[in-house]
Amino acid sequence: MSLENTYILSIESSCDDTAAAVLENSRILSNVVATQKIHEEYGGVVPELASRAHQQNIVPVVDQALKKAKIDQSQLSAIAFTRGPGLMGSLLVGTSFAKSLALALDIPLIEVNHMQAHLLAHFIDDASHRKPNFPFLGITLSGGHTQIVKVDDYFSMEVIGETLDDAVGEAYDKCGKMLGLDYPAGPIVDQLAQKGNPKAFEFPVPNVKDLNFSFSGLKTAVMYFLEKKQKENQDFIKENLNDLCASFQFTVVKIIQKKLEKAVKQTQIREVAIGGGVSANSAIRTMLQKQEQNKKWICHIPKFEYTTDNAAMIGIVGYYKFLNGQFTDVKTSAKARYHI
């Protein structure tokens, strides 16, 4: 099959977003996401509800992706899908659908690691104004993961640092809940932080060895701080909300910056690419832009639509695997825990 004629349908269903995309080589023809609003009522993702919503959404989302791309099923070269990591029920919906459609169309099936996809999203044609050069340092920041990865090639990656407890996105949501903010709290904290003083309150930066992270201590420190202040003044949170968000976010960015600086020094790799939902955060993006100016790093910050869970990033991994002949079969099963 000629390279000009490579069309990949990709499916992402690892958490609470049902997504489908169609790629022509490394170019996005469509990228459709159905977001599940129901979890907002519960202050977090409810796995059972997520998998049911995926079952309702997956057929219309795939249909819409094909229509937007103006591609018929018969033109597809392969189907790529998220095998893991993620919520097992959610993954099973996407995996089962992808396998069934690949069988029906008699085309190759390609399994994708969701975490690998966040980093390779930078190779989508319109993801950013330049693509990373190998080797580079990838930092994945999301609700479920916080990792620093040494990326030597499309399929040669090594996790050199990761969180020992909470992921950064989880810390945002939990601290946001303490502040009385809606779920997901991350974007709200970021928005309010821009109106506050980042040095109004001081929270501890954990001393974690090597390139690993810890956010549970910060979360606990915020909890005890709020309890103490609310005993003195029950309206403390309401009166200081912007400053609290700014101070919390300032601490999170400091934690990430320290570890990245250490990773750059240790590996002597000055090219850094971010991925994952929390990489949409304005303070993290600003920090990287400053590092680019002050430390002469080369920083890759993708478009917002390629930071949160989406099928385009699954498709770009599918495309490179297609070129490499890395296919899977229908015996492949979903993996809730799936390491790079």
N, C-alpha and C positions, 0 to 999 in steps of 0.2 A: 504493500500500500504506500502511495506517495505521501511525503510529508505535508504537501499542500492540502491533502485531503484527510487530515487527522482530526476527527471530531470526538471529543470526550464529553460524556454526560457524567457529572459528578453529584454525589449525594452526601449530605452532612446531617447527622441526627444524634450527636453525642450527648446533648443536654436538653435544652428546652426550645431550641430553634430548629425548625425543619427547613432545610435549604437545598436547592438544586441549581446547578450552573451548567452551561454548555461552553466549551472552549474549542476554538479552531486553532490548533497548535498551542501557542502560549498566549493567545489573544482571547479575551472574554467576550462572548457573544450575548450571554445573559447570566444574571446572578440574582436569583430570587430567594427571599427569606420570609418565612412565616413565623412571627414571634408569638409566643404563648403568653397572654396577659394574665391568665388565671392565677399564676404563682404569686402575683403581687398581693393578693388577699392573704396569703399564708406567710409572707415575709421570707420566702425562699422557695427553691424548686422542690416540688413534690414529685418524686420519681414515677409513681403510679399514674398521676394525672398527665405527666409529661409524655409517657409512652402512649397513652390513649389519644392525646392531641396529635402526636406524630402520625398515628394510624389515620386520623381524619385529614391531616394536611398533606401527606406525602404524594398522593395521586394528583391533586390539583396543582401543587407546587412544581412537580416534575413536568406536568402538562404545560404550565405557564412558561417554564424555562425553555422548553422546546419551541413553543409558539413565538416567544420573544426573540429567540435565536434564528427563527425561520428555518429550522432544521427538522426534517422528518426522521422518525426512529430508524428508518432503513439506511440513513446516511451515517449513523453512529459507528465509530471505530471501536469503542470500548466503553465500559461503565466503571467509574472509580467510586469507591464508597469509604466512609470512615469505619474502620474496624474497631478502633479504640484509641485512647482510653476514654471513659465516659460512663454514663448511667447504663447499666446492662439492658434494661427494658427499652430505652430509647435507641441504643445501638442495634438491638435486634430488629427493630422496625426497618431501619435503613438498610441493614445487611440483608435481611430477607427479601426486601423489595429489589435491591440491586441484583441479587443472585437470580431471582425469578425473571427479571427483565432480560438479563444477559443470556439466560437459558433460552427464553422465548425468541430472542433476536439472533441467537447463535453467534455472539461476539465475546471477546475476551473480558474478563473481570479483573479489576485491579484493587487491591486492598491498600488503605492509606492509614498511617499513624497520624492522628490529629495534631500531636505536638510537633512532629516533623513539618506538617503542613503550615503551621503558624510561621515557621521560619522561612520556608520556601515560597511563601506568598509574595516575597520581594521579587520573585522572578516572573510574576505576571507582567505582561507588557506595560500596562498602565498603572502599576502599583506605586511607583515612584519615579523620579526623573533619572535614576541610575540604579543599576543592579549591583549587589555586593560581589566582591572578588573573593575567591577562596584563598586561604582560610579566613573566616571571620568569626566573631563572637556573636552568638544569638542570645538574646534574653527574652524569655517568654513570661509574660505577666498576665495572669488570668484569675478567674474565680476559683479554679481548682489547682493551678500550678504556678510555681515561681522557679524558674530554672535559668542557669547560665550554661550555654552549650557551645562547645568548640565545633565549628562546622568546617570540615575539610573538603567535603564534596557533597553533591546532592544526597547521597545515601551513606555518607560516612560522617557520623556525628557522635560526639562524646559529651555527656552531661558532666560538667566539672564543678557545679554548685547547684544546690536546690534547697527548698525550704524544709526545715526539720519538723514543722508543725503546720500552722495555717498558711494558706496561699495569700498573696497580697490582696487579691480581690475579695477574699473571705474576710480579711481584716477590715477592709473598707465597709463591707456590708454589716459586719457585727458592730463595729464602732458607730456606724450610721444609725443602726437600730437603737443603740444606747442614747443617741442624740435625738431620737424620735423621728428619724427620717424614713421615707418609704423605701421599699425594695424595688429594684436594685439601688443601693445607696451610693455606689461609687461616683456616677455622674453628678449626683446632687451635691455630694461633698466637694467635688472638684469645682462646681459652679459657685457654691457658697464661699469656698476657700479664696476665690479670686477677689472677694469683697472684704476679706479679713486680714489681720496682722499675723503672719506666720511665726513671729517670735513672741506672741502674747503669752503663751504657756509652753513650758519645756517638758517634753516627754523623753524617756530614756531610749537611747540607741543600743540595742543588745550587742554584746561582744561574743559573736559566734565564730568559731574557728574555721579556717580555710575559706572557701568561697560560698559556704552555706548561709542560708537565711533563717531567721526566726521572727515571726510576727505575733506569737501568742503573748509574749511579755509586754509588748506595746499595747495590745488589746486589754490586758489585765491592768496595766498602769492607767490607761484611760478610764477604765471602770472604777477603780479605787479613787482616782482623782475626782471624778464626777460625783461619786457617793459622798466624799468629804465636802465638796463645794456645795452640794445640794442641801446638806445638813445646815450649813451656814446661811444659805439663800436658796429657797426652793425654785426660784425663777432664774437660777444661774445659767442653765443651758439656753433658755430662751433669750436672755440678755447678752449672751456671749457666743451665740451659735456660729457666726462667721469666723470669729477668732479661733474657736475650737476646731472648726474644719480646717482652717489655714494652718494651725499648729500641728494637727495630726498629719496633714498632707506633707508639710515641711519635713517632719520626722521620717515618714515613709520614703520620700525622695532621697533624704540623706542616707538612709540604710542602703537603698539601691545604688546610689552613686558611689559609696564607699566600696561596695563589693565589685562594682564594675571597674573602678580604678585599680583595685587589687588584681582583678582578672587580666586587665590590659598589661599591667606591670609583669605579672607572672608568665603570661603567654607571649608577650611582645607583639600581640596582634592589636592593631589600632583601629580596625574596622569593626563597627558594632551595629547590629540590626535588631530592632525590637519587634515583638509580635504578641498577640493575645489581647483580650478585651481591655485590660488596664493600660495598654500602650496607647490608648486614645486619650489618656489623661494629659491635660495641658501642662501641668508642672513637670511631669516626667519628660515630655517632649522639649520643654524649654531647657531643662537640665542638660539633655543630650546636645541641643544646639549650642549651649554654652561650652560644653566639653569639646565640641568641634572647633570652636573659636579659640578657646584657651589652651587645650591640650593637643590640638591638631589631630583629633580623632576624625575618622570618616564615619558619620552616623547615618543610618538608613531608617527612615520613619515612614511607614506605609500610609496610604490613604485610609481614612476612617472605615470605609466599607470592608477593608481587608484585615481589620484588627479583631473585630468580634467574630464569633463563629459564623462561617460562611462556606458555601460549596466551591467558590472560585479557587480557594487555597487547596482544597482537596483535588480539584481538577488539574492544577499545575503540577502537583506531585504525580497524579495519574498520567499526565502527558510525558514527563521525564521517565516514568517507569515503562510506559508504552514504548518509547524509543529504545529503552534498554531491554525490552522483552520480559519484564518482570510481572508476570501474570499470576493469578491465583485461581483456585477452582471452587466449585460449589460446596466442598467439604469445609471450607474456611468458616470459622465461627467468630462471633463478636468477642472482644476481650475488654472487660471493664478496666483492668490494669494492663497497660501496654507500654512498655518502656522503649525509649529511643535506643 
